[in-house]
Amino acid sequence: MAEIVGIIFRGGVKVYHFDPAGLELSRGDRVVVQTSNGPEIGQVVEPPHTVDDSELPAPLKKVVRVATGADLESQAANDGLRRQAMDTCRELIAEHGLDMKLVGADIGFGGEKITFSFTSDERVDFRALVADLAKALKMRIELRQVGAREEARMVGGLGPCGRGLCCTLFPGDDEPVSIRMAKEQNLPLNPMKISGLCGRLMCCLKYEQEQYVRFRKEAPAKGTPVSTLAGEGVVAGYNVTKEAIMVRLEAGPMTEVRLCSCECCEGGGLKVIPETPPVEEMPQLSWSDSRAGIERLEAAERAADDLPVVEAEVILGPDGEPVEVVVAESSRQGRGRRGRGRRRGRGRGADGAGEGGAVPAPGTAGAAGGGAAAGP
């Protein structure tokens, strides 16, 4: 058994798990933790508790300490700097004439690196923007292009059901959503019906998927003879949420019978147990299909996994002025998930690599012929 504590970070909803290192922590406590991006301040949302070692894929990073007053003051100062940096970034985006929308920014606890998140309908060559940001802010810069689903998670909102978006209400739920789920649940294959605010497949498609898969394995095939109290018929459909089968009687009407009230006959087919009355009639539904819209949804889901990430690090001279800016590019697939602690369950990763180059600052040697990373 291992002891873990669940922590979220500012502006985030995903829960990351750390080793509490023997500290007495309560829900709502602010703590300093060590991440792959350096120390950061997080908030405890799951008090220390034990889990089986098999649920932990690798050793957890540890909680360093409970945040002090000085730590919280430093974080507040970074918040002010973050707002100024976003204004600067918007101005530079306009100067470069780039077709991109700034979604948010995040500054690490040490104040040495800032990460900007943006969306764009197309690939954007923002290497020059990263270099200018590094020179203007004099700190390490990372620009991350995020997809529509991640933008919705960061911004938040209300879904068609009237509740908060699933991606913000249920943190840590990264199970992919596919069009196959809509087909197996007999939902209308109409993008207007199964798309969320982000324009992607709704997260809630996966919530009942396990029940549908289990029911399909237990339910009889369509056309199976069924002997009901109202007469003979055949299986014509299913009502998975009620765990019932829809039977078309020889007389014509459709009736609904719970699967648990049926038993197999020796000669094949099913027989309804007499003491179980038939359920109310269920009209047959007809679904619409928009193949072109479905193909666009599937293509958007695939494209969201290959968004670029560009980082820039400014090198200062003895006088404190920028001398050189080093730019490096990679893909979201190559980088994998953000390295904060570990979440229970399977992670996602893929092979990939980036290219890099140096962009000299204006007025320095080599400014005219400096190299740069390959475009996205």
N, C-alpha and C positions, 0 to 999 in steps of 0.2 A: 504493500500500500504506500502511496505517496501523498504528501500534503500539497495542495495547490490553492492559489487565490486568483479570482477573476478580476481583471482590471480593464477599464476603458480609458481612452485618451481624449484630449480636448477636441471637440468637434466630431468625434467618432461615435459609432454605435457598436462596433464589433468588440467582443470580449476576448481578451488575450489572457492566457494563464501563465503564472509565474510561481516560482518557489518562494513562499513567504519567509524563508530563512529564520524560522523561529520567532518572528515578530508577532505581537498581539495586534491584530488588525480587525477593524469593524467596517461594516458597510458605510461608505461615504468618506472614509479616510483618504487623504491625499498622500501619495507615496512617490519616491524617486526610484525608478527601475532602470536597469541597464539593458539597452536594446542594441541591435546591430548598427543603428544610426547614432549611438551614443546615449547618454543619460536623458531620460524624459520623465515628466511628471504625469502620473495617471491617478485615477480615482477607483477605489475598491467598490465593486458592485457584487462580488461574490466573496463572502468571508472565507477564511481558510477552512478547507474541508479535505477529506481524504478520498482518493479514487484508486482503482486498481492500476497496478503498474502497466498492464497491457494497454491501457487507454492513452499512455504517454509514448509517442513515437521516439522521443529523444530527451536527453536531460533538459530541464527548464532553466531559463535565466532567473536570477534571484532578485528579490526586492532589496534595494540598497539600504533604504531608511525611510522613516516617516518624514514627509516634507516639512521643513522648518519655515518660519516666517520669511527668512531671507530667500528661500527657494520660491515661495509664492510671489514675493515682490519681483523676483527676476522673471517669473512667468508673466506677470502683469506688464512688465516693461516690454517683453517680447510681443505681447498682444498689441501694444501701441505701435511697435515697429512693424508688425505684420500689416496693420491697416495702411501705414505709410507706404510700405513696399508694394501693396496691391495698387495703390494710386499711381506709383511710379511705373509699375508694369503695364497698367492700362494706357498710360501716356506713350510708352515706348511701342506698344502694340499698334497704336494709332499712327505713330511716326513711321513705322516700318510698313504700314498698310497691310497687315496680316489679317486674314479672315479666320479669326479665332475668338472664342468667348472665355474670359477668365472666370473660373468657378470658385476658386478658393486658394488660400496660401497657408502654409504651416511652417513655423520656426521651431527648431529643436531647442531643448532646454539650455544647451550651451550657447545658443545664439550665433553659431558659426555657419549654419546652413539653413536656407529657406527653400521650400518646395512649393512650386506653383502648379496648380491643376487647371487644365483648360479643355474645352471641347472644340471640335471643328468637324465640318462635314467632309473635309478632304485632308490629305496629308499636307502638313505645313513645314516648310524649311525654316525653323526658328533658331538656327545656330547663331545668326547675327544678333538676334534678340537676346539670347542667353548671354552672349559676350557683353553686350551693352548693359544688361542687368547686373552682371558681376562687377563691372567697372563702376556703375552708379551706386550699388549697395555695398561694395567691398566685402563680399562674403560669398561662400559657395552657393551656387544656384542649381536647382534641379527643376526642369520643366517636364511635367507628365501629361500626356494627352489621355484623357479618360473617355470612356464610352457613355452613351446615354443612360445606361442602367446605373453606372457609378455616379453620374451627375445627380440623378434622382435621389440616390442614397445620401449624397452629401447635402443636397438642398432640402429634401423632405417635401411633404405635401400630403394631400388626401387622395385616396384611390377611388375608383368607381363605386365601391361599396360604402363610401362615406367615412371609412376609418383611415388612420395613418398608413402610409406606404409600408408594405411588408418588409422592404429592405431596411427600413429604419426601426420598425417595431420588433423585428426578430433578428438581432445581430448574430453574426457568425454563421448564418445559414447560406452556404455557398454552393449548394447542390444545383447543378445546371438544369435549365428548363428547356425542353425540346418540344417540337410540334407533335412528336409521337404521343406525348401525354394527352394532348387535346384529342387526337384521333382515338386513343384507347378509352377515353372518357365520353366518347360520342358527343363532343361539343361542336358547335357550328364552326367550321373552318373559315371564319370570316375575321380578318385582321382587326376590324372595328370591335369585335366581340371579345377577342382573347388578348388584346394588347393593353398594356398599362400606360401611365402617363409618360413613361420614357420611350414609348413607341416599340418596346420589345415585348416578348411573351410575358404574361402576368406571372409573378412568382407563385401565386396561389394555385397554379395548375398542378404543382407537385404535391400539394398537401394531402389529396385523396388518392394519389397515384398508387400507393402501396395497397390500399383497400381494393382498388380496381384490379390490380395484378392478382391478388389473392383470390378475389371472387371469380375471375376468369378461369382460374385453375380448377375451382370447385364446381362451377356451373355447367349444366349440360349444353351440348352444342345446339345451335338452332336447327329446328326440324325434328328434335327428339319428341316422340309421342308422350303425351301427358294425359292421365285420366283424372279429371277434376270432378267436384260435386255437381258442377253445371254441365258436364258432358265431356266428350273426348276433344282433344286438341293437340297442338304441337307448339314447341317453344319458338316464339317469334322475336323475342328481344329480352332486354334485361333492365332492371332498376337497381343499380349497384348500391346506391346509398341506403336503400331499404333491404338490400340483400334478397331480392325477389326476382322471379322470372316472369316475363309477359307471355301469356298463352293465348294463341288464337284458336278459338273454339270452332268446331265444324259448323255450328249455327251462324258464325260470322263475327260476333263481338269479340273484343279483346279483354282479357281479365288478368289480374296480377296475383301471383301466388308466392308466398315466402318460400325460399329455398329450403329452410329448416323444416317446413311442413311436408316435404316430399320424401318419398322413399322409392328405392329402385325395385322394379318388378323383375321376376325371374326371366321372363321372356324378352326383357329389354324395355326401355322406356321408364317413365316415372308414374307414381300414383300419389295423389294428395291424400294425406291422412284425414279421415272423415271428420274428426272433431275440430279441425281447423277450417273455419269458413273462408271463402275466397275474399280477397281484398277488392276494393272498388275498381271499376274499370279504368283503364289508362289509355288515353288516345295515343295513336302512333304519331311520332314527331318526324318532321322533315327538316333536314339540315341544308344550309346553303354552303357553297364552296367557292372560295376565291383563290385560285392557284397562284396567280401572279403575286398577290399580296402575301401569301404564305412563303413563297420563294424569297421575297424581299426580307421577311422576318428572319428566315434561316440564314441568309447571307449576312445580315447585320449581326447575328449572334456569333458567327465565325469571325467576322472582321474585328469584333471587340477584343479578341485575344491577342491581336498583333499591333498594338498601338505603341508608338515610339516614346522613349524617355531620353532626354538630353541633359547632361550635367555640365557645369562650368565652374572652374575654380580660379580665382584671381590671385596672382602673385604680386605682392607689393614690394616696392623698392625701399631703400633706406629712408627716403623722405616720406614714406607712407602712401605714395601714389602708385596706382596699378602699372605694372611693367609688362605683364603677360597674362593672357587668359587661356587656360587649357580647357578645351571642349571635348567631351566624350559622349558617344551616342550608343544606345542599346535598345532592345525591344522589350515589351512587357513579357513576352514569352520567355526570353532569355533570363530576365531578372526574377521571375516568379513572384510570390506574394511578399508583402512587406514584412521585414524581419523583426517584428515586435513580439518577443516571447514566443509562445506556441499555442495554437488552438488545438483542442482535442479533435481527433478525426484525421482524415486524409488531407495532405497538402497538395498543392498543384505546382508543377514545375515543368520546364522543358529546356532543351539545350538551345543555347543561343550565345551570341557574342556581339560586342559593339566595336566601333572604330573610333579613333580619337585623333586630335590634332591640336596644335597650338595656334592661338590667334593673338599676335602681339598687340599691345595697347597703342593707341595713337601717339606718335612722337618718339617711338622706340625703334631700335634697329630691327629691320625685317618686317616693319608694319605693312609694307606694300606687297610682300611676297609670302606672308605667313600662310601655313597650311590650315586646313579645316577638315572636320569630319565629313564623311560621305553623307549625302542628303538622305532624308527618310524615304 
